[in-house]
Amino acid sequence: MGDGGNGLHHVGHVVRDLNHATERYRRLGFTVAAPAYPVLPRVAGGPAEPFGVANTHVYFARNFVELVAVIDDAGRLPGTARPIPLRVPDDRLAGLRAAIGATAANIASFLRRFQGVHIMIADTADLDGVAAGLSAAGIVHGGVHAVQRPVETDSGTRMEPARYLEISHPGLPAGRVPEGRIGFAENAPSGPRRTGHPNGATELVECVLCGPDAALPEFERRYGACFGPARRDRVATRFGRADVTVVAASRLAGLLPGERPAALPAFVAYAVSVRDLAATERLLSGNGVPVTRTGPGELFVPASAALGTAIVFRQDG
């Protein structure tokens, strides 16, 4: 399988405090949309209330980084968050609440492991073809789902249709794999997004998974079946159709000097391209953000300064 991939759709950075995360990302030079949270009634005809997770986005022209936090039992929310009413027929309300509740439970379980990236979704223009290919390859998934999600555009916030599927793993809850949540998404075309960033970021270009050395062959097999073909070098294995890299724990220092995974397996980093790497470095240093160079063409902010996940900045082109 793997022919349906078209780079990354988004990565999901799970955080404890969405206000703090939003400010940290702005210090890193990203433009961050106002947080939002879903509201819907517990029962048909009842009052709408916050439920599930609150999130915000760092948008690029064709993909994004999501910041996501669970709404706690007290309903505490970021001060600047705005409600997004979810409208659903009465006979589907219970099913939607169950689905959102399951997602929130997964996000909460991710956060118990560590704060950082736990979600990696590849982009595709043919989600039905991807679903058929995954099934033919024996990859378990939950089928294609259709949703509406808020998107910030130049003309304001609007609801945009999206379709997605999640890959599952034997012995884990639906939509879960050992490293978190992976899958594919297909979006309808949208209007121009608010994509300008002070750090010059232009696109989400890579996500890095670190696994135990002994388990690496199984990860390569599974990711090849989902996102192949693979290209191996002396340090890592790269799946170009999804822009995902798999690296053994013993080789992580060769990719990201000084980094140590918070858990195994784990998504330990993601990369964005920038228009002018030197200008990005000056902005980060001026904001007091520590940076490390991995080579002449990229630098990264360590996980300790970026809420549990290293962020790589790479010269565009």
Secondary structure, DSSP 8 states (H G I E B T S, - for coil): --TT--SEEEEEEE-S-HHHHHHHHHHTT------EEEEEESSTTS-EEE-SEEEEEEE-SS-EEEEEEE--TT----TT-EEEE----GGGHHHHHHHHHHHHHHHHHHHHH-SEEEEEEEE-S-HHHHHHHHHHTT--B---EEEEEEEEETTEEEEEEEEEEEB--TTS-TT-BTTBEEEEEEE-----B----TT-EEEEEEEEEEE-GGGHHHHHHHHHHHH--EEE-SSEEEETTTTEEEEEGGGHHHHSTT---SSSSEEEEEEEEES-HHHHHHHHHHTT---EEEETTEEEE-GGGTTTSEEEEEE--
